[in-house]
Amino acid sequence: MLPIILLLIILCQEYLYSLIKAFFIYEDSGKSSHVATQMIQDGDVIINVINATHLERDLYLTLELMERKIPLLIALNVWDDARHMGINIDLNKLRQLLGVPVIPTVATSGEGIKDLVESIPGAVIPHSNPQPREERWRRIGEIVR
C-alpha cells in the first residue's frame, strides 16, 4: 500500500510543489503558506520530489527545505525524460553535494518507487544553515555545473 501512496504523492507533485513553493519562494502569507508549513512541520521525513528535467529550478526549494533540519531525501523524478533529452546528472555527485539520498524515479511507470520507499529510513537531516537568496542561487550554480 505504501508504494501506491507514494506514487500518488509523486503524481500530485505539481500541486504540492505549487503549494509549498507559495510559502518558500514567494513567502506568501495566505492559506497556502499555512498549509505548506503544517505539511512540513507535522512530518517526520520530507520526500522532496524534484523534476530531473528542471533541476536548477527545483533545487531552490530543496535548499530551503534543507534549512528546516528535518530528515530529507530526494526523489529525482522524470528521470527517463532527462535521459532521453540527453541531460546527464551525476547521481553520486548530486548526493555528495547535497548530503542527502537522491533516488531517481519515474512516477508514470513506477520505476524507482521501491528504492524510494526502501530509502526512507536513510533520510538524513541536512547540514545546512539558513542562507540569503543570493547564496542559494550561487550554490545552485555550483551544483548544476
Secondary structure by P-SEA (a helix, b strand, c coil): caaaaaaaaaaaaaaaaaaaaaccccccccaaaaaaaaaaaaccccbbbbbccccccaaaaaaaaaaccccccccccaaaaaaaaccccaaaaaaaaacbbbbbbbcccccaaaaaaaacccccccccccccaaaaaaaaaaaac
